[in-house]
Amino acid sequence: MTAKGTALVTGASSGIGAAVVRRLAANGWEVHALARRAARLEALADETGCVPHALDIRDGAALARLMAGLAPDLLVNNAGLGAGITGLVTASREDIARTIDTNVTAVLELLRLTLPGMIARGRGHVVNLGSVAGLYPLVSAVYGASKGAIRLLSQNLRLELRGTGIRVTEICPGRVATEFYDAAVADPAARDRIKNTGIREISPDDIAGAILYAVSAPAHVNVSTIELQPVEQTYGGAQFDPIDWEDRE
Ligand SMILES: NC(=O)c1ccc[n+]([C@@H]2O[C@H](COP(=O)([O-])OP(=O)(O)OC[C@H]3O[C@@H](n4cnc5c(N)ncnc54)[C@H](OP(=O)(O)O)[C@@H]3O)[C@@H](O)[C@H]2O)c1
């Protein structure tokens, strides 16, 4: 074990996860990197010295095998996707299952496998990737439901873990420049519409920096929530869309 401890980062093959691996490795952590795309993880391992674990986070048996041999001090629950993000009405049953299984169920299962060890060792830090979609209405019912779950998971976990010394941080980003929408939206025209905002988005390394800040805080300080948004992205407001009520009565 290195001086800083052992970290497990999920969703490490691209975007925020890869940036977190780079930052943690550069700051003296032994980093274990999990995702499905083995070649990407191998390249990241060559670059950073991280230990690659190519597996599907929805595969409970594979997760259990991994965690039987791993005792992370830091777990970054980052793997996630937005299948069905263009709308519940147009989403398929498969879109809904992929989003909930990846963004919620796998996170709960990995925590279930990780926390007993952290509790026994008397220390640990869990960082959950939420989203502004878990805080505000953003016209994304499926994805918002999954990230809203991460919000309440993080808050409830702090209560369940009180007295253990384990810290729980939730990171809530606005738009980050990653492959997220490439994975989420299959139709090229719809993808271009959603993806090309014309604004300066947050970089994955900006998010990794915020995570490193939370992780590096003194042991008695729990950075509970960090919300980051591009200066050019805002949320909220009311909209009014008149309906002809006479027609319906
Ligand atoms: N980009 C944004 O604007 C934004 C905003 C707020 C929150 N977030 C959240 O930030 C997190 C990271 O997303 P990102 O923006 O960095 O997107 P990304 O570049 O698409 O990265 C997603 C990562 O999750 C991994 N992943 C997906 N399904 C997986 C599975 N079944 N098993 C293992 N790994 C899996 C992917 O790896 P493989 O495909 O190789 O498995 C990839 O490494 C997500 O939780 C996302 O919801 C993103």
The ligand as an SDF file (V2000), in Angstrom:
LIG
                    3D

 48 52  0  0  0  0  0  0  0  0999 V2000
  -20.7770   14.3550  -18.5750 N   0  0  0  0  0  0  0  0  0  0  0  0
  -21.6510   15.0390  -17.8670 C   0  0  0  0  0  0  0  0  0  0  0  0
  -22.1500   16.0980  -18.3020 O   0  0  0  0  0  0  0  0  0  0  0  0
  -22.0530   14.5420  -16.4840 C   0  0  0  0  0  0  0  0  0  0  0  0
  -22.7620   15.4250  -15.6530 C   0  0  0  0  0  0  0  0  0  0  0  0
  -23.1430   15.0000  -14.3790 C   0  0  0  0  0  0  0  0  0  0  0  0
  -22.8210   13.7380  -13.9520 C   0  0  0  0  0  0  0  0  0  0  0  0
  -22.1280   12.8750  -14.7760 N   0  0  0  0  0  0  0  0  0  0  0  0
  -21.8380   11.5390  -14.2650 C   0  0  0  0  0  0  0  0  0  0  0  0
  -20.4310   11.3480  -14.2470 O   0  0  0  0  0  0  0  0  0  0  0  0
  -20.1340    9.9560  -14.3390 C   0  0  0  0  0  0  0  0  0  0  0  0
  -19.0720    9.7160  -15.3860 C   0  0  0  0  0  0  0  0  0  0  0  0
  -19.5920   10.0340  -16.6640 O   0  0  0  0  0  0  0  0  0  0  0  0
  -18.7360   10.7270  -17.8270 P   0  0  0  0  0  0  0  0  0  0  0  0
  -19.3610   12.0430  -18.1040 O   0  0  0  0  0  0  0  0  0  0  0  0
  -17.2890   10.6760  -17.5100 O   0  0  0  0  0  0  0  0  0  0  0  0
  -19.1470    9.7720  -19.0490 O   0  0  0  0  0  0  0  0  0  0  0  0
  -18.2880    8.7550  -19.9420 P   0  0  0  0  0  0  0  0  0  0  0  0
  -17.0920    9.4250  -20.5200 O   0  0  0  0  0  0  0  0  0  0  0  0
  -19.2770    8.1360  -20.8670 O   0  0  0  0  0  0  0  0  0  0  0  0
  -17.7760    7.6740  -18.8720 O   0  0  0  0  0  0  0  0  0  0  0  0
  -18.6360    6.7050  -18.3260 C   0  0  0  0  0  0  0  0  0  0  0  0
  -17.7990    5.5940  -17.7210 C   0  0  0  0  0  0  0  0  0  0  0  0
  -18.6700    4.6360  -17.1170 O   0  0  0  0  0  0  0  0  0  0  0  0
  -18.2580    3.3490  -17.5360 C   0  0  0  0  0  0  0  0  0  0  0  0
  -19.3630    2.4040  -17.5310 N   0  0  0  0  0  0  0  0  0  0  0  0
  -20.5950    2.5410  -18.0960 C   0  0  0  0  0  0  0  0  0  0  0  0
  -21.3030    1.4160  -17.9400 N   0  0  0  0  0  0  0  0  0  0  0  0
  -20.5140    0.5500  -17.2600 C   0  0  0  0  0  0  0  0  0  0  0  0
  -20.6740   -0.7910  -16.8000 C   0  0  0  0  0  0  0  0  0  0  0  0
  -21.8160   -1.4710  -17.0250 N   0  0  0  0  0  0  0  0  0  0  0  0
  -19.6570   -1.3870  -16.1490 N   0  0  0  0  0  0  0  0  0  0  0  0
  -18.4950   -0.7190  -15.9260 C   0  0  0  0  0  0  0  0  0  0  0  0
  -18.2770    0.5510  -16.3260 N   0  0  0  0  0  0  0  0  0  0  0  0
  -19.2790    1.1730  -16.9900 C   0  0  0  0  0  0  0  0  0  0  0  0
  -17.6890    3.5560  -18.9440 C   0  0  0  0  0  0  0  0  0  0  0  0
  -16.7540    2.5290  -19.2630 O   0  0  0  0  0  0  0  0  0  0  0  0
  -16.9900    1.3030  -20.2650 P   0  0  0  0  0  0  0  0  0  0  0  0
  -17.9320    1.7480  -21.3350 O   0  0  0  0  0  0  0  0  0  0  0  0
  -15.6020    0.9870  -20.7560 O   0  0  0  0  0  0  0  0  0  0  0  0
  -17.5460    0.2170  -19.3910 O   0  0  0  0  0  0  0  0  0  0  0  0
  -16.9590    4.8770  -18.7630 C   0  0  0  0  0  0  0  0  0  0  0  0
  -15.6770    4.6490  -18.2510 O   0  0  0  0  0  0  0  0  0  0  0  0
  -21.4650    9.2500  -14.6160 C   0  0  0  0  0  0  0  0  0  0  0  0
  -21.9790    8.7110  -13.4110 O   0  0  0  0  0  0  0  0  0  0  0  0
  -22.3560   10.3760  -15.1030 C   0  0  0  0  0  0  0  0  0  0  0  0
  -23.7230   10.1070  -14.8720 O   0  0  0  0  0  0  0  0  0  0  0  0
  -21.7380   13.2620  -16.0280 C   0  0  0  0  0  0  0  0  0  0  0  0
  1  2  1  0
  2  3  2  0
  2  4  1  0
  4  5  1  0
  4 48  2  0
  5  6  2  0
  6  7  1  0
  7  8  2  0
  8  9  1  0
  8 48  1  0
  9 10  1  0
  9 46  1  0
 10 11  1  0
 11 12  1  0
 11 44  1  0
 12 13  1  0
 13 14  1  0
 14 15  2  0
 14 16  1  0
 14 17  1  0
 17 18  1  0
 18 19  2  0
 18 20  1  0
 18 21  1  0
 21 22  1  0
 22 23  1  0
 23 24  1  0
 23 42  1  0
 24 25  1  0
 25 26  1  0
 25 36  1  0
 26 27  1  0
 26 35  1  0
 27 28  2  0
 28 29  1  0
 29 30  1  0
 29 35  2  0
 30 31  1  0
 30 32  2  0
 32 33  1  0
 33 34  2  0
 34 35  1  0
 36 37  1  0
 36 42  1  0
 37 38  1  0
 38 39  2  0
 38 40  1  0
 38 41  1  0
 42 43  1  0
 44 45  1  0
 44 46  1  0
 46 47  1  0
M  CHG  2   8   1  16  -1
M  END
$$$$
